[in-house]
Amino acid sequence: MSPREAGRVSRVVVTPVAFRDPPLLNVVGVHQPYVLRAIVQVHTDAGLMGLGETYADQSHLDRLGAVAAALPGADVFDLNALRAIVVKTLGEGTGGAGASFGGMLEVSSAVDTVVAPFEVALLDLQGRALGRPVSDLLGGAVRDRVPYSGYLFYKWAGHPGHDDDSWGEGRTPEQLVAQARRMVDEYGFTALKLKGGVYEPRHEFETVEALAAAFPGHALRIDPNGAWTVETSVKAAERLSGVLEYLEDPTPGISGMSEVSRQTSIPLATNMCVIAFEHLKPAVAADAVQVVLSDHHLWGGLRRSALLGGICETFGLGLSMHSNSHLGVSLAAMTHLAAATPNLTYACDTHYPWKTEEVVKPGALEFRDGSVAVPTGPGLGVELDEDALAGLHEQYVKCGQRGREDTAYMRSIVPGFTPNTARW
């Protein structure tokens, strides 16, 4: 099929879904019983359909809906026009001035986060029309498998009022080692990341050291989401030197990270103080970070994430990939992007092992030896399970959640809780 035969956008469907999530602890509270995501379906008048995935808090859904109504008639291959449509639409009173996600990430403009799922869907359509995988549209795959890291969390045994989940409690170093053992045995991960910022630093240092003893040769990371002061961050770097491959967001802000960087040789990574292009110049000037964690949901899609990769290469920055709780459409997009990014120097993060429900048909995305094979079918290489989509949408309708509120949910269980940002 030629680009002309791919047709133009005829209609767009945005479906909010909810899937079950364990009580995973973090600096601002605890995950709620459900994760909210939105599945974007872009249809063309030639009978093709492309997929995207994004956040699903209510304000974001409102923006997505406004853009969905403006897209019919758009050329599937004109991605610059897509961005212009989003800018025009969000400038007409639909809340383009900023967006916040999960209490930790805030961007000054919602344009990139709204463009991203539609751009992924259009790239999926382009690939389907041409009979080529999305990685080819991004310059070609430089690897046929993409490595991911096992994402470890301190957690409760189960949500209050619910049965314990299959992972059980994760509070002590010994319990986190057992959690990691399951991750490694089931998925083959050779890199492990611990979500910190939950307990006082000494406890989390001991957890990292227990992981290092149990998994010699595995690449280790810890991400306290800015829970520590500069002084504590430096102490952490000193204690864990030779143990961590990088230390992620130990303290808040570019200035704080710069001060830590000045006093340690461990690479510092971020997905908090550098999450938009305007953050790159001050971060590079201050030598605040050595590894940037890209996220196509935040950075404006796959092409702009590839641009980020080029900028990181220019300034000698390492590159990996951030993860939020996601489904298979996002995993497919992440995998194609990582496959086509030559300087992706670290295993990517993923929450995938924590989920128990899905919207794509099985078989296209499987973890082996800690990696996912790059789909070679046209487009993203995944197919939507319509029945599963309908079921998770019904779960969204019934669950009552309409945004991510880790702090509010924690306070409903632990009254008086305050986020741990720069607490220690």
C-alpha positions as CSV (number, residue, x, y, z in Angstrom):
1,M,0.0,0.0,0.0
2,S,1.3,3.5,-0.9
3,P,1.2,6.5,1.4
4,R,-1.6,7.9,-0.7
5,E,-3.6,4.7,-0.3
6,A,-3.2,4.9,3.5
7,G,-6.0,7.5,3.4
8,R,-6.7,10.3,5.8
9,V,-8.0,10.2,9.4
10,S,-11.7,9.5,9.4
11,R,-12.4,9.2,13.1
12,V,-10.6,8.9,16.5
13,V,-11.7,7.0,19.5
14,V,-10.2,7.6,23.0
15,T,-11.0,4.9,25.5
16,P,-10.1,5.3,29.2
17,V,-9.3,2.0,30.9
18,A,-8.4,0.9,34.4
19,F,-6.2,-2.1,35.3
20,R,-5.4,-3.5,38.8
21,D,-2.2,-2.3,40.5
22,P,-0.5,-3.5,43.7
23,P,0.1,-1.1,46.7
24,L,3.5,0.1,45.5
25,L,5.1,2.7,47.9
26,N,6.9,5.8,46.8
27,V,8.0,9.2,47.9
28,V,4.5,10.8,47.6
29,G,2.4,7.9,48.9
30,V,1.2,4.6,47.5
31,H,-0.3,3.4,44.2
32,Q,-4.1,3.2,44.2
33,P,-5.9,-0.1,43.4
34,Y,-6.1,0.8,39.7
35,V,-3.9,2.4,37.1
36,L,-5.7,4.7,34.6
37,R,-4.6,4.7,31.0
38,A,-6.2,5.8,27.7
39,I,-6.1,3.8,24.5
40,V,-6.2,5.9,21.4
41,Q,-7.5,4.4,18.1
42,V,-7.0,6.5,14.9
43,H,-9.0,5.2,12.0
44,T,-8.5,6.1,8.3
45,D,-11.0,6.2,5.4
46,A,-8.9,3.4,3.9
47,G,-9.9,1.0,6.7
48,L,-6.7,1.1,8.7
49,M,-6.4,1.7,12.5
50,G,-3.4,2.8,14.5
51,L,-2.9,2.6,18.3
52,G,-1.5,4.9,21.0
53,E,-1.5,4.9,24.8
54,T,-1.2,7.6,27.4
55,Y,-2.3,8.8,30.8
56,A,-6.0,9.0,31.7
57,D,-6.6,11.6,34.4
58,Q,-9.7,13.6,33.6
59,S,-8.0,16.8,32.5
60,H,-5.8,14.9,30.1
61,L,-8.8,13.0,28.7
62,D,-10.5,16.4,28.1
63,R,-7.5,17.5,26.0
64,L,-7.3,14.2,24.2
65,G,-11.0,14.4,23.3
66,A,-10.6,18.0,21.9
67,V,-7.8,16.9,19.7
68,A,-9.6,13.7,18.6
69,A,-12.5,15.9,17.4
70,A,-10.1,18.0,15.4
71,L,-8.1,15.3,13.7
72,P,-10.5,13.9,11.0
73,G,-9.2,14.8,7.6
74,A,-5.6,14.9,8.7
75,D,-2.9,13.3,6.5
76,V,-1.5,10.2,8.3
77,F,2.0,11.0,7.1
78,D,2.0,14.7,8.1
79,L,3.3,14.6,11.7
80,N,4.2,18.3,11.6
81,A,0.5,19.1,10.9
82,L,-0.5,16.9,13.9
83,R,1.6,19.0,16.2
84,A,0.1,22.2,14.7
85,I,-3.4,20.8,15.2
86,V,-2.6,20.0,18.9
87,V,-1.1,23.5,19.5
88,K,-4.1,25.2,17.9
89,T,-6.6,23.0,19.8
90,L,-5.0,23.4,23.2
91,G,-4.8,27.2,22.6
92,E,-8.5,27.4,22.4
93,G,-9.4,27.1,26.0
94,T,-8.8,23.4,26.6
95,G,-6.0,23.7,29.1
96,G,-2.7,23.8,27.3
97,A,-0.9,25.7,30.0
98,G,0.5,22.8,31.9
99,A,0.0,19.3,33.2
100,S,0.8,17.2,36.3
101,F,1.1,13.5,36.6
102,G,1.1,11.5,39.8
103,G,2.2,14.3,42.1
104,M,5.9,14.1,41.0
105,L,6.0,15.2,37.4
106,E,4.9,18.6,36.1
107,V,5.4,20.1,32.7
108,S,4.8,23.7,31.7
109,S,2.9,22.8,28.5
110,A,0.6,19.9,27.9
111,V,1.3,19.9,24.1
112,D,4.0,17.2,24.2
113,T,2.0,14.9,26.4
114,V,-1.1,15.2,24.1
115,V,0.9,14.9,20.8
116,A,2.6,11.7,22.0
117,P,-0.2,9.1,21.7
118,F,-1.6,10.5,18.5
119,E,1.9,10.5,17.0
120,V,2.4,6.9,18.0
121,A,-0.9,6.0,16.4
122,L,0.0,7.7,13.2
123,L,3.4,6.0,13.1
124,D,1.6,2.7,13.7
125,L,-0.7,3.6,10.7
126,Q,2.3,4.5,8.5
127,G,4.0,1.2,9.3
128,R,0.8,-0.7,8.5
129,A,0.4,1.1,5.2
130,L,4.0,0.5,4.2
131,G,4.3,-3.0,5.6
132,R,7.2,-1.9,7.8
133,P,7.8,-1.8,11.6
134,V,7.8,1.5,13.4
135,S,11.5,1.1,14.2
136,D,12.2,1.4,10.4
137,L,10.3,4.7,10.4
138,L,12.7,5.9,13.2
139,G,15.8,5.2,11.2
140,G,16.0,1.4,11.5
141,A,16.6,-1.0,14.4
142,V,20.2,-1.2,15.6
143,R,19.3,-4.1,17.9
144,D,16.8,-6.8,17.6
145,R,16.2,-7.2,21.3
146,V,15.8,-4.4,23.9
147,P,17.0,-5.0,27.5
148,Y,14.8,-3.9,30.4
149,S,15.4,-3.7,34.1
150,G,13.4,-5.3,36.9
151,Y,11.6,-2.6,38.8
152,L,11.5,-3.3,42.6
153,F,9.2,-1.6,45.1
154,Y,8.6,-1.5,48.8
155,K,5.0,-2.5,49.1
156,W,2.2,-3.6,51.4
157,A,1.0,-7.2,51.2
158,G,-2.2,-6.0,49.7
159,H,-4.5,-3.0,49.5
160,P,-6.4,-2.4,52.7
161,G,-9.7,-4.2,52.6
162,H,-8.5,-6.5,49.8
163,D,-6.8,-9.9,49.7
164,D,-3.0,-10.0,49.6
165,D,-1.6,-9.9,46.1
166,S,0.6,-12.6,44.7
167,W,3.8,-10.6,45.4
168,G,3.2,-10.3,49.2
169,E,4.8,-7.8,51.5
170,G,8.0,-6.0,50.5
171,R,9.4,-4.0,53.4
172,T,12.7,-5.5,54.5
173,P,15.9,-6.1,52.5
174,E,15.2,-9.9,52.7
175,Q,11.7,-9.4,51.2
176,L,13.0,-7.2,48.4
177,V,15.7,-9.8,47.6
178,A,12.8,-12.4,47.3
179,Q,10.9,-10.0,45.1
180,A,13.9,-9.5,42.9
181,R,14.5,-13.3,42.8
182,R,11.0,-13.7,41.3
183,M,11.6,-11.0,38.8
184,V,14.9,-12.5,37.7
185,D,13.6,-16.1,37.6
186,E,10.4,-15.2,35.6
187,Y,11.8,-12.5,33.3
188,G,15.5,-13.0,33.2
189,F,16.4,-9.4,34.2
190,T,20.1,-8.6,34.5
191,A,19.5,-5.0,35.7
192,L,17.4,-4.2,38.8
193,K,16.1,-0.8,40.0
194,L,14.8,-0.1,43.5
195,K,12.2,2.6,44.0
196,G,13.4,4.4,47.2
197,G,12.3,7.4,49.1
198,V,10.0,5.3,51.3
199,Y,12.1,4.6,54.4
200,E,15.0,6.4,56.0
201,P,18.1,6.1,53.9
202,R,20.1,3.6,55.9
203,H,17.3,1.0,55.4
204,E,17.3,1.6,51.7
205,F,21.1,1.5,51.5
206,E,21.0,-1.9,53.2
207,T,18.4,-3.1,50.7
208,V,20.7,-2.2,47.8
209,E,23.6,-3.9,49.5
210,A,21.5,-7.0,50.0
211,L,20.6,-7.0,46.4
212,A,24.2,-6.7,45.4
213,A,25.1,-9.7,47.5
214,A,22.3,-11.8,46.1
215,F,22.8,-10.8,42.5
216,P,26.5,-10.3,41.8
217,G,27.0,-9.0,38.3
218,H,23.6,-7.4,38.0
219,A,23.4,-3.7,37.3
220,L,21.8,-1.9,40.2
221,R,20.0,1.4,40.6
222,I,18.0,3.2,43.2
223,D,15.5,6.1,42.6
224,P,14.4,7.9,45.8
225,N,12.6,10.6,43.7
226,G,14.3,13.5,45.5
227,A,13.7,12.2,49.0
228,W,17.2,13.1,50.2
229,T,19.1,16.2,50.9
230,V,22.3,17.0,49.1
231,E,24.4,15.9,52.1
232,T,22.6,12.5,52.3
233,S,22.8,12.0,48.6
234,V,26.6,12.5,48.7
235,K,26.8,10.0,51.6
236,A,24.7,7.6,49.6
237,A,27.1,7.9,46.6
238,E,30.1,7.3,48.9
239,R,28.6,4.2,50.5
240,L,27.2,2.7,47.3
241,S,30.2,3.5,45.1
242,G,31.1,0.4,43.1
243,V,27.6,-1.0,43.8
244,L,25.3,1.2,41.7
245,E,25.6,1.8,37.9
246,Y,23.8,5.1,38.5
247,L,22.0,7.0,41.2
248,E,18.6,8.4,40.0
249,D,17.2,11.7,41.3
250,P,18.5,11.5,44.9
251,T,17.7,15.2,45.6
252,P,15.3,17.7,43.9
253,G,16.2,20.1,41.2
254,I,19.0,20.9,38.8
255,S,20.9,22.9,41.4
256,G,20.7,20.2,44.0
257,M,21.7,17.5,41.5
258,S,24.6,19.7,40.3
259,E,25.9,20.0,43.9
260,V,25.8,16.2,44.3
261,S,27.4,15.6,41.0
262,R,30.3,17.9,41.9
263,Q,31.0,15.7,44.9
264,T,30.6,12.2,43.5
265,S,31.9,10.0,40.6
266,I,28.7,7.9,40.4
267,P,26.6,8.9,37.3
268,L,23.4,10.8,38.3
269,A,20.3,10.0,36.3
270,T,17.0,11.9,36.1
271,N,13.5,11.8,34.9
272,M,12.4,14.6,37.3
273,C,14.6,17.6,36.8
274,V,15.1,17.1,33.0
275,I,11.7,16.2,31.5
276,A,11.4,18.7,28.7
277,F,13.8,20.2,26.1
278,E,14.0,23.6,27.9
279,H,15.6,21.7,30.9
280,L,18.5,20.4,28.9
281,K,20.6,23.6,28.6
282,P,20.7,24.5,32.3
283,A,21.3,20.8,33.2
284,V,24.2,20.5,30.8
285,A,25.6,23.9,31.9
286,A,25.5,22.8,35.5
287,D,26.7,19.3,34.9
288,A,23.7,18.2,37.0
289,V,23.1,14.8,35.3
290,Q,25.0,12.3,33.4
291,V,22.1,10.0,32.3
292,V,18.7,11.2,30.9
293,L,15.7,8.9,31.2
294,S,13.6,9.6,28.2
295,D,9.8,9.0,28.1
296,H,8.0,9.4,24.8
297,H,4.7,10.0,26.7
298,L,6.3,13.2,28.2
299,W,8.7,14.3,25.5
300,G,6.2,14.5,22.6
301,G,6.3,11.1,21.0
302,L,8.9,8.9,19.3
303,R,10.5,11.3,16.9
304,R,11.1,13.9,19.6
305,S,12.5,11.2,21.8
306,A,14.9,10.3,19.0
307,L,15.8,14.0,18.9
308,L,16.5,13.9,22.6
309,G,18.8,10.9,22.0
310,G,20.8,12.9,19.5
311,I,21.2,15.8,21.9
312,C,22.3,13.4,24.6
313,E,24.9,12.0,22.2
314,T,26.1,15.5,21.4
315,F,26.8,16.4,25.0
316,G,28.1,13.0,26.1
317,L,25.1,12.1,28.2
318,G,24.0,8.6,28.9
319,L,20.5,7.6,27.8
320,S,17.9,5.2,29.2
321,M,14.1,5.1,29.4
322,H,11.7,6.0,32.2
323,S,8.6,4.0,32.9
324,N,5.2,4.6,34.4
325,S,2.6,1.9,34.9
326,H,1.6,0.9,31.3
327,L,0.1,-1.6,29.0
328,G,1.3,-3.3,25.8
329,V,0.7,-0.5,23.4
330,S,3.2,1.6,25.3
331,L,5.6,-1.3,25.7
332,A,5.6,-1.9,22.0
333,A,6.3,1.9,21.3
334,M,9.1,1.9,23.9
335,T,10.6,-1.2,22.4
336,H,10.6,0.2,18.8
337,L,12.1,3.5,20.0
338,A,14.8,1.8,22.0
339,A,15.6,-0.4,19.1
340,A,16.2,2.6,16.8
341,T,18.2,4.6,19.3
342,P,21.9,3.8,18.8
343,N,23.1,5.5,22.0
344,L,20.6,3.9,24.4
345,T,23.3,2.9,26.9
346,Y,21.3,1.4,29.7
347,A,18.5,-1.1,30.1
348,C,15.1,0.6,30.1
349,D,12.7,0.7,33.0
350,T,9.4,-1.0,32.9
351,H,6.5,-1.6,35.3
352,Y,5.2,-4.4,33.0
353,P,5.7,-7.4,35.4
354,W,3.4,-5.7,38.0
355,K,0.3,-5.8,35.8
356,T,-2.1,-8.7,35.5
357,E,-4.4,-7.3,32.7
358,E,-3.8,-6.3,29.1
359,V,-5.4,-4.8,26.0
360,V,-3.2,-6.3,23.3
361,K,-3.4,-9.9,22.1
362,P,-0.7,-12.2,23.5
363,G,2.4,-13.3,21.6
364,A,3.9,-10.1,20.3
365,L,5.7,-9.0,23.4
366,E,7.5,-11.5,25.6
367,F,10.4,-11.1,28.1
368,R,13.3,-13.5,27.6
369,D,16.6,-13.0,29.3
370,G,15.4,-9.6,30.5
371,S,14.8,-8.4,26.9
372,V,11.9,-7.9,24.5
373,A,12.3,-8.9,20.9
374,V,11.5,-6.0,18.6
375,P,8.2,-6.7,16.8
376,T,8.9,-7.2,13.1
377,G,5.3,-7.0,11.9
378,P,3.9,-3.8,10.3
379,G,3.5,-0.7,12.6
380,L,3.8,-1.4,16.3
381,G,3.4,-5.1,15.6
382,V,0.6,-5.5,18.2
383,E,-3.1,-6.1,17.8
384,L,-5.8,-4.7,20.0
385,D,-8.0,-7.2,21.9
386,E,-11.4,-5.5,21.6
387,D,-13.0,-7.7,24.3
388,A,-10.2,-6.9,26.8
389,L,-10.5,-3.2,25.9
390,A,-14.2,-3.2,26.6
391,G,-13.7,-5.1,29.9
392,L,-11.0,-2.6,31.2
393,H,-13.1,0.3,30.1
394,E,-16.0,-1.1,32.2
395,Q,-13.6,-1.4,35.1
396,Y,-12.7,2.2,34.6
397,V,-16.3,3.2,34.8
398,K,-16.9,1.2,38.0
399,C,-13.7,1.8,39.9
400,G,-14.4,5.5,40.7
401,Q,-10.9,6.7,40.2
402,R,-10.5,9.7,37.8
403,G,-6.9,10.6,38.4
404,R,-3.7,9.4,40.1
405,E,-3.7,10.5,43.7
406,D,-0.9,8.6,45.5
407,T,-0.8,11.1,48.4
408,A,-4.6,11.3,48.9
409,Y,-4.9,7.6,48.9
410,M,-2.0,7.2,51.4
411,R,-3.7,9.8,53.7
412,S,-6.9,7.8,53.6
413,I,-5.0,5.0,55.2
414,V,-2.2,6.9,57.1
415,P,-3.7,10.2,58.2
416,G,-1.2,13.0,58.4
417,F,1.2,11.5,55.8
418,T,3.3,14.1,54.0
419,P,5.4,13.5,50.9
420,N,9.0,12.6,51.7
421,T,10.6,15.0,49.2
422,A,14.0,16.2,50.6
423,R,12.9,14.8,54.0
424,W,16.2,13.0,54.8
